[in-house]
Amino acid sequence: MKAKGFLISALMAGLVSFSPVRGQGCAGVPDENAGAGKTNQIPFGGRGPTGPFQNVRYQLLVPASSLPGKGGTVSSLQFAPVVSGRYHFQLLEVRLAHLKRKTLSTVFADNLGGAVTVLNKSRWYWDIPKADTWTSLPVEKKFTWDGSRDLVIEIVTQGASCSSASPGFHRSNTLKCVYFLGYDTAKPAKSGYGPLAGGLRVRICFGGGGGGLTLFGRGCKGSNGKVPVLSAPSPPFGGKPFQVRASSAPAGAAGLLLLGNDTKKFGSLVLPFSLSGIGAPGCSLYINILTGSAARAGSNGAATLSLSVPSGTVYQGLLFRLQWIFLDPKANPAGLVLSAAGTAKIQ
């Protein structure tokens, strides 16, 4: 019970500060509507664990005319799921490149100019907390768009499956794509079907754009039947306020935004640490706790905090971890519910 007492004590401590921050440098393609368009299971897979859409190589053409400004470093790739759920991949690779040609070719290599693998994960889970909302994939390596050439997003999946019975992502009626089903990285196909008009809707952010967190772990349901959602509209920048949000929390609940720097150990506790033993089954603590900031959810279950970010080049690239915890006496004997956790990187 010491863990329960500590968490509740921490939950009632902290200071609240509010300050709106506007997202910058983002473009939804073909528009910002994450709830529009028909559904496609290509390339992220279907219900699984078998089927025609579990192993895919896919290339999406994003016209330069649909992107903002004069180029920049991609900070976030976001897609528009039609349902909430959890995807699992035996392999997920994402590459960004400039289009080598004037038009998209059916030959995969012909489309990739200066390709960079920005994400490479094996046996990896991707949690989708909410449908019809832009949902980020991690961008772990730097890719700089030159501001003039069309952009190509390549996605390779192996063994993809989803916990939802009807998974998929919203697609456009205009964006072009090329794909190959039943893809085998041991015997890679050189060309695919297409180009077809009906590529995924996508939102791309540059520099200070949206998608400030890479989520990991799983939250647990509150008495409202919903899992609290952790999000941030933009990455943290040195010397600027960093806005962190909660949604789907219990209405009016007191909460604490936990901040840490470790996902393996918290004192003598091995992370993730299940809270089932203190009366919160299905809930886990994913980060160590260095400090916390208190907030209270509104009647709509939403809360917002603005955190101060230190300035100086010494802090650039620094990673820190976040997780929401809320008091919810009706949810379980411990009276606690938690969100998934997230990693933020100071720009």
N, C-alpha and C positions, 0 to 999 in steps of 0.2 A: 504493500500500500504506500510505501515511500514514494514510488514513481508517480502515483496518482496525486499525492499531496504536493509533490514538486511541480507537476504540470499545472495543477489548479492555482497554486501560488504564483507561478510565472504568468499565468493567464490574466491574473488580476493586476499585474504590474505593467509598467511601460507608459509611454507618452504617445499621444495621437497628434499628428500634424497633417493638414490637408492642403494640397496645392496641385491644381490641374496642370498636366503636361500634354502638349499636343504632339501626336505622332508626326514624323517628317519623312519625306522621301520614299513613300510607298505608292504602289500602283496596283490596283486590282485589274486583271485582264480577263475578259474584255471590259469589266466594270467592277465596282466595289460590292456588288450584291452577292453574298456568300450563300444565299438561299435560292438562287435562280438556276434554271437549267435542268435538263434531264440527268439521269443517273448512269454512271459507267463504273464497272468493277475493274476495268483496265486503267492503270497498271498495278493497283495496290492489292488486288485479289478479292476473292469472294468468301463465302462461308467456310470453305475448306473442310478438312485438310487436303482434299484432292479436288481436281476439277480443271477446266481449261484455263482459268485465270490465275493460277497459283505461281506460274513461272513465266515472267514476261520481260522483254526488253522493249522500252518505250521511249520515244523522243517527241517532245513538244516544242513547237516553234512559237516564240514570243516576239512579235514584231517590235523593232526599235521604236516605231512611232507610238507604241502604247506605253512606253516607259518614260519616267520623268527626268528632266535635267540633262546634264552633259556627261553622264556616266558616274560610276562609283562602285564601291565595294558592296557586294550583296551581304546583307546581314540576316535576312530571313526569307525562307520560302514557305508559303502558306497555301493550303488547299481547303476545299469546301466540302466536308463530309455531309452525307444525307442522314446519317444516324450516329448516335453515340455508341461507343464500344471499345474493344481492345484488339488491335492488330498484332499479329506475331509473324515475324519473318525469319526464316533460316538464313536468308541473305537479303540485305537491302543496300543498294548502292545508288548514289545520286551524283551526277556529273553536270557541270555547267560549262558551256562552250559558246564561242561565237560561230555563227553559221558561216561555213567556208564558201558556200555557193550563193547564188541569187535566189534559189528556191530550195525547198526541202526535198532531199533525195530519199529513195527507198533504201539506198546503201548507207548503213549506219555511219561508217567511218567518214563518208563524204560530207557529213553534216557537222563534224566536230573539229572546230578550229581552236587550238590552245585549250583543250579540255582539262578541267581540274575536278578531281573526285572530292566533293565537299562533304560527303557522308559515306561511310563504309561500316556497316554493322552486321554482325552475325548473331543469330539466336536472340533477336531484339524485339522488344515490345513497344508499340506506339499507342498510347492512350488517347482516345477521342472523347473528351468530356461532354461535348455538346454538339448537336447537329446544327447545320446551316450557319456555322460560325467559322471564320478563318482559323485554321489550326496549323501550327508551325511544325515543320521538320527541322531538326538541328542543322545548322551550317557550321561545320567544324574546321573548314579550311578556307582560306581567302581566295575569292574570285572577284576580279574587277572587270565590270562591264565598261567597254570603251566609249559608250554613249552614241555610237552611230550604227554598228552592225546589229542584225537580229540576234536574239539570244536563243540557245537551244538548251532545254532541260532534258537530260537523259536519266531514266529511272530503270533499274534492273531489280527484279524481285525473284526470289527462289523460296518455295515453300510458304507462300503467303496465306494467311487465314485470318478470319475476324470472328469475334465472339457474337456479333450481331447476326440475326437471321437474314437480314436484308441489307448487307453492306454496300458501300459505293460512295462515289464523289460526284459532285455536280460538274457537268461539262458544258462547254459552249457550243454554239452552232457555227462558229467561224474559225476558231483556232485550228491550225493543221497539226496532225500528228502521224507518226509512223510507228508500227509495233509488230512484234513477233511473239506468238504464244508458244508455250512449251519450251521456253528458252533454257539452254543448258550451257553453263559457263565453261564446262569441260570441252564442249564442242560448239562454240559460239556461232550462231547464225550471222551471216554477213549482211543480210537485207531483210526487210519486213514488208508488211502490207501498207498501202497508202500511196501518197499522202491523203489523209481523210480529214474532212472538216468536222470537228467534234471533239477537239482536244480538251483536256481538263481546264476548268477555271482555275486561275492561279493569282496569288498576290505576292509581289516581290518588293522587298524593302531594301533600301540602301543606307549605309551609315547609321544615322539616327532613326531609322524606320521602325515599324512595329515588329512584334514578335520578340519581346525582350527576354523570354525565358525558354529554356529547353526543359520540358516536363519529364519526370520519371516517377516510378512508383504508382500506387493507387490510393485514392482517398476512400472514405467510408461514408455510408449513408446516414443522414440525420433523421430526426423525427418527421421531417417534411418529405421523406422518401428520396431526397436528392443528395448527391455528393458535392460538397463545397468545391468550387473551381478556383484555382490560382491562375492569375494571368497578369501580364504587363504589356502595355501597348507599344513600348519601345525599350531598347537596351539602356542600361545605365551609362551615363557619360560623366566623366570627371567634372566636379564643380557644379553639376546641375541636379535638380531634384529627379528622383526615380520613382515613377508612379507604379504602385502595385495594387492590384484589385482582387476582390473576392466576389463571387457570385454563387447563387444557389445555396447559400448558407441559411440556417434557420432564422426566420424573421426575428429581428430585435436581439439576436444573440451576441453576447460579449465574446470577442475573439482576440487572438494574439498572432501577429505575424512573426514567426520564429526565423532567426537568422543564424547561420552557421557557416563553417568552411570545410566540413568533413562529412562523408557519407559512409564511413566504415566503422568508426568508433565514437561513442559519446561517453567519456569517462571509462567506466568498466563495462558499459553496455556495448554489445555488438550491433551495428546497424545493418539493415533495418531492424527495429525493435518492435515486436508485436505487443500491442496493448491489451490483448485478449486476457492476459493474466490479471489485469486490474479492472476488468469489467467492460472493455470496449472491443468486443470481437470484430474482426475484420479491419481494425484500425492499426496503423503502424507509424512509428516515428522514423523518418528517413534521414534526418540530419542531426548533427550535434547542435546544441543550443548555446550560442555565445551571448545573444541578447534577444529582445523582443519588443515589438511596438503594438500597443493595444488599439483596438477599434471596435465599433459596434455595428452589426449589420442593420440595414434599414428594413422597412416593412417588405421590401422586395428581395431581401436576402443578399443585398450588395453592400460592399464596403470598399473604401479606397484609402490608401496611405501614400504619403510622399516621403521617401527616404532621402537623406542627404548623402551624396556620393563625394568622397574626397577627390581633390584635383591633384594633378601632377603626373608626369610621365611614369613615375615609379608604380602608379596604380593601374596603368593601362594593361589589359590582359588578365587582371586579377579575377578569379572566379569566386563567387559566394553562392550559398544555397538558401532557399526560402521554403517555408511551409506554413499554411494556415492551420490553426487549431481553434475550435469554438466550443463554448459551453452549451450543452444541449441535454438537460436533465431527463428528457423523455426518450432520448435515443438509445441509451443503454445504462447499465448500473453505474458506470464511471461518469456518465453525463458529459462525454467528450466526443467530438467528431473532428476529423482532419481531412484536409485536401491532399492531393498528390503533391510532391515536392518539385522544385524547379531550380535550375542552375542559371545564374546571370553572369555575364562577362562585361567588365568595365571597358568601355571603348575609349 
